[in-house]
């Protein structure tokens, strides 16, 4: 078991693997392994993706709960897939069966081809308006036993009651994308954590965060005892891939996500900087977040700069193995030691 020292006063979430080309049995084993590694390394939760190409995140969340002791699934929720009452019922049922809290990663958009296949042509900012209504109903249903009446532009419910009610103390935590102005406004309205695919930490020292919004970041971490060892691992794991670069360019054309375009622009800017912030995996379509690469001490310094500017939640990329997650945990412990 990893040292239980809290990392950086951050809420740290790992990420569940995607099936890829794995067999059914191999994928199931991998989900369980990553969830257990994450729990051993003191992660508060684990993100479970959703889109048209992935398994149902609620069924994956149940697998995670059944095979761990305390880690909380962070379930990605896209309104076009189910009614908000169904989400509340899922949360309540898991709470009754396992006594485990669930976090929600509220998804407003996605790949435009996915949304088109589902018949959803709602414009970007209106999707956030819809997300606010959707999440408000979920929050009200899970907050207590009183029936909920809500009449909005997108959803209407009358005297709707969640039965059985969610046990006290298991109310869902809410996260959503804060990369766009609409996302930040939604997070502020809902009291949610706004997650960003961040700029280098120094950028936030001259651009203060909104004090009325809880914020977090999504990054990968590759840390070793020395800078050279860390960069060697990083380059071996993420070599250049022409096919991936072409897929990245295609994704840029079919996505209307603000964060995708922001990261692409940051990639051009960060090439001239000599620091731990690295976008090469994103540019080769190997992942969708920046990476921090360097020695434990250098990565810890960067993490502490994010914390100092107000970020309190961190979502890691999918860990390739347990040892890699242990190295990440060591960087967190180093960051904690630098602060005390």
C-alpha positions in Angstrom: 0.0 0.0 0.0 1.3 3.4 -0.9 2.1 6.0 1.8 -1.3 7.6 2.8 0.1 11.1 3.0 -2.5 13.3 1.1 -1.0 14.4 -2.2 -0.9 18.2 -2.4 -4.3 18.6 -0.8 -5.7 17.7 -4.2 -8.6 15.4 -5.1 -6.8 13.1 -7.5 -8.6 10.9 -10.0 -7.1 8.3 -12.2 -8.7 7.2 -15.5 -10.2 3.9 -16.5 -8.7 2.2 -19.6 -10.5 1.9 -22.9 -11.1 -1.5 -24.5 -9.1 -0.9 -27.7 -8.4 -4.2 -29.3 -8.5 -6.1 -26.0 -10.6 -9.3 -25.7 -13.6 -9.1 -23.4 -11.8 -11.0 -20.6 -8.6 -9.0 -20.9 -10.5 -5.7 -20.8 -12.4 -6.7 -17.7 -9.2 -7.7 -16.0 -7.5 -4.4 -17.0 -10.4 -2.3 -15.6 -10.1 -4.1 -12.3 -6.3 -3.8 -12.2 -6.3 -0.1 -12.9 -9.0 0.6 -10.3 -7.0 -1.3 -7.7 -3.7 0.4 -8.5 -5.4 3.7 -8.3 -6.9 3.0 -4.9 -3.5 1.8 -3.6 -2.0 5.1 -4.8 -4.5 7.1 -2.8 -6.6 8.3 -5.7 -10.0 9.6 -4.6 -11.7 8.3 -7.8 -11.4 7.0 -11.3 -12.8 8.6 -14.5 -14.9 6.4 -16.7 -15.3 7.7 -20.3 -18.5 7.8 -22.4 -19.0 8.2 -26.1 -20.6 6.2 -28.9 -17.6 3.8 -29.1 -17.1 2.9 -25.5 -18.9 0.4 -23.1 -21.6 1.7 -20.9 -19.9 3.7 -18.1 -22.4 2.8 -15.4 -21.7 -0.9 -15.9 -18.0 -0.3 -15.8 -18.6 1.8 -12.6 -20.3 -1.2 -11.0 -17.4 -3.4 -11.8 -15.0 -0.9 -10.2 -17.1 -0.7 -7.1 -17.4 -4.4 -6.7 -13.6 -4.9 -7.0 -12.3 -2.1 -4.7 -12.8 -0.9 -1.2 -13.3 2.9 -1.4 -12.4 4.5 -4.7 -15.3 6.5 -6.3 -16.2 6.1 -9.9 -16.3 9.4 -11.8 -18.9 8.6 -14.4 -19.0 10.6 -17.6 -22.6 11.6 -18.3 -23.9 12.8 -21.7 -27.5 14.1 -21.6 -28.4 12.7 -25.0 -27.9 9.1 -23.7 -30.4 9.1 -20.8 -33.0 11.1 -18.8 -31.7 12.9 -15.6 -34.0 10.7 -13.5 -32.2 7.6 -14.8 -28.9 9.1 -13.7 -30.2 9.9 -10.3 -31.6 6.3 -10.0 -28.2 4.9 -10.9 -26.6 6.9 -8.2 -29.2 6.0 -5.7 -29.0 2.3 -6.5 -25.2 2.1 -6.3 -25.4 4.0 -3.0 -27.9 1.5 -1.6 -26.1 -1.6 -2.9 -22.5 -0.6 -2.0 -22.6 2.5 0.1 -20.2 4.1 -2.4 -20.3 7.7 -3.5 -20.3 8.5 -7.3 -18.9 11.5 -9.0 -20.3 12.8 -12.3 -18.3 14.2 -15.2 -21.0 16.1 -17.0 -20.3 16.1 -20.8 -21.9 18.9 -22.9 -20.4 18.0 -26.3 -18.2 15.5 -28.0 -17.4 14.5 -31.5 -19.9 16.1 -33.9 -20.3 12.9 -35.8 -21.4 11.1 -32.6 -23.9 13.8 -31.8 -25.2 13.8 -35.4 -25.7 10.0 -35.3 -27.9 10.5 -32.2 -29.9 13.3 -33.9 -28.6 16.0 -31.7 -27.9 19.3 -33.5 -28.0 21.6 -30.4 -25.4 24.4 -30.7 -22.4 24.5 -28.4 -23.5 27.1 -25.9 -27.1 25.8 -25.8 -25.7 22.3 -24.9 -24.4 23.9 -21.7 -27.8 25.5 -21.0 -29.2 22.0 -21.3 -26.5 20.6 -19.1 -27.3 23.0 -16.4 -31.0 22.0 -16.4 -30.1 18.3 -16.6 -27.6 18.5 -13.7 -29.9 20.7 -11.6 -32.6 18.0 -11.7 -30.1 15.3 -10.7 -28.8 17.4 -7.8 -32.3 18.1 -6.5 -33.4 14.4 -6.8 -30.3 13.2 -4.9 -30.4 16.0 -2.3 -33.3 14.6 -0.3 -36.7 12.9 -0.2 -38.9 15.8 -1.4 -40.5 15.5 -4.8 -38.9 17.6 -7.5 -40.8 20.0 -9.9 -38.7 21.7 -12.6 -39.9 23.4 -15.7 -37.1 24.5 -18.0 -36.5 24.9 -21.7 -35.1 21.4 -22.2 -36.5 19.4 -19.3 -39.8 19.3 -17.3 -40.6 17.1 -14.4 -43.5 17.4 -11.9 -43.6 15.9 -8.4 -40.8 13.5 -9.4 -39.5 11.5 -6.4 -36.4 9.4 -6.2 -37.1 6.1 -4.7 -35.3 4.7 -2.8 -33.8 8.0 -1.7 -30.0 8.3 -1.8 -28.4 7.6 1.6 -27.1 10.7 3.4 -23.5 11.6 2.6 -23.5 10.0 -0.8 -24.6 13.0 -2.8 -22.7 13.1 -6.1 -19.7 15.4 -6.8 -20.1 17.3 -10.0 -17.3 18.0 -12.5 -17.5 19.5 -16.0 -15.4 21.1 -18.7 -14.3 24.6 -17.9 -12.4 25.3 -21.2 -15.1 27.6 -22.7 -16.9 30.6 -21.3 -20.1 28.6 -21.4 -18.5 25.8 -19.4 -17.2 28.2 -16.8 -20.6 29.9 -16.4 -22.3 26.5 -16.0 -19.8 25.4 -13.4 -20.4 28.6 -11.5 -24.1 28.2 -11.6 -24.0 24.5 -10.5 -21.3 24.8 -7.9 -19.3 22.3 -9.9 -15.6 21.7 -10.4 -14.5 23.2 -13.7 -11.9 20.9 -15.3 -9.4 22.3 -17.8 -6.8 20.9 -20.1 -4.4 23.4 -18.7 -1.8 25.8 -20.0 1.6 25.6 -18.5 1.3 26.5 -14.8 3.1 29.9 -15.1 0.3 31.1 -17.4 -2.1 31.2 -14.4 0.2 33.3 -12.3 -0.6 36.2 -14.6 -4.2 35.1 -15.4 -5.9 34.6 -12.0 -8.6 32.0 -11.8 -12.2 33.0 -11.1 -12.4 32.8 -7.2 -16.1 31.8 -7.4 -15.4 28.6 -9.3 -13.7 25.5 -8.1 -11.2 24.4 -10.7 -9.1 21.4 -11.6 -6.8 20.1 -14.4 -6.5 17.0 -16.5 -2.8 16.0 -17.2 -0.6 13.0 -17.6 2.5 12.7 -15.5 5.8 10.9 -16.3 8.3 11.3 -13.4 11.5 9.6 -12.5 14.5 10.3 -10.2 16.3 12.2 -13.0 15.2 14.5 -15.8 17.0 12.3 -18.4 15.3 9.1 -17.2 11.9 10.7 -17.3 12.3 12.1 -20.8 13.7 8.8 -22.1 10.6 7.0 -20.8 8.4 9.7 -22.3 9.9 9.5 -25.8 9.8 5.7 -25.8 6.2 5.6 -24.8 5.1 8.3 -27.2 7.2 8.2 -30.4 6.3 10.2 -33.4 3.4 8.7 -35.4 2.5 10.1 -38.8 -0.8 8.2 -38.8 -1.6 9.6 -35.4 -0.8 13.1 -36.5 -3.2 12.8 -39.4 -5.9 11.4 -37.1 -5.3 14.4 -34.8 -5.8 16.8 -37.7 -9.1 15.0 -38.6 -10.3 15.1 -35.0 -9.6 18.9 -35.1 -12.0 19.2 -38.0 -14.9 17.1 -36.6 -14.8 18.3 -33.0 -16.3 21.6 -31.8 -14.8 21.3 -28.4 -13.1 24.5 -27.3 -10.4 22.7 -25.3 -9.3 20.7 -28.4 -8.6 23.9 -30.3 -6.9 25.5 -27.3 -4.5 22.6 -26.8 -3.6 22.7 -30.5 -2.7 26.3 -30.2 -0.7 25.7 -27.0 1.2 23.0 -28.8 2.6 25.5 -31.2 3.5 28.0 -28.4 5.0 25.4 -26.0 7.5 24.1 -28.6 9.8 27.1 -27.8 9.7 26.5 -24.0 12.1 24.3 -22.0 9.9 22.9 -19.2 7.9 19.9 -18.1 4.8 20.8 -20.1 4.6 18.5 -23.1 1.9 18.2 -25.8 3.6 15.7 -28.1 1.3 12.8 -27.1 -1.8 14.9 -27.9 -0.4 16.0 -31.2 0.1 12.3 -32.2 -3.4 11.3 -31.2 -2.1 9.1 -28.3 -4.0 11.0 -25.6 -6.2 14.1 -25.1 -4.3 15.9 -22.4 -1.0 17.6 -21.8 1.8 15.8 -19.9 4.2 16.9 -17.2 7.6 15.2 -17.7 10.7 15.5 -15.5 12.3 14.5 -12.3 10.1 14.0 -9.2 11.3 17.4 -7.9 10.7 19.3 -11.2 7.2 17.8 -11.7 6.4 18.5 -8.1 7.3 22.1 -8.5 5.0 22.4 -11.5 2.2 20.7 -9.6 2.6 23.1 -6.7 2.5 26.0 -9.1 -0.9 24.8 -10.3 -2.1 24.4 -6.7 -0.8 27.8 -5.7 -2.9 29.4 -8.5 -6.1 27.8 -7.2 -6.4 24.3 -8.8 -7.7 21.7 -6.3 -8.6 18.7 -8.5 -6.4 16.7 -10.8 -7.5 14.0 -13.3 -4.6 11.8 -14.5 -4.3 10.1 -17.8 -4.8 6.3 -18.1 -1.9 4.6 -16.3 -0.1 2.0 -18.5 1.0 -0.1 -15.5 1.2 -0.1 -11.7 4.8 0.9 -11.6 4.1 4.1 -13.6 1.3 5.1 -11.2 3.7 4.5 -8.3 6.1 7.0 -9.9 3.3 9.5 -10.3 2.5 9.0 -6.6 6.1 9.7 -5.7 5.9 13.0 -7.5 2.8 13.8 -5.5 4.6 12.9 -2.3 7.5 15.1 -3.3 5.2 18.0 -4.0 3.6 17.5 -0.6 7.0 17.5 1.1 7.9 20.7 -0.7 4.9 22.4 0.8 5.3 21.4 4.4 
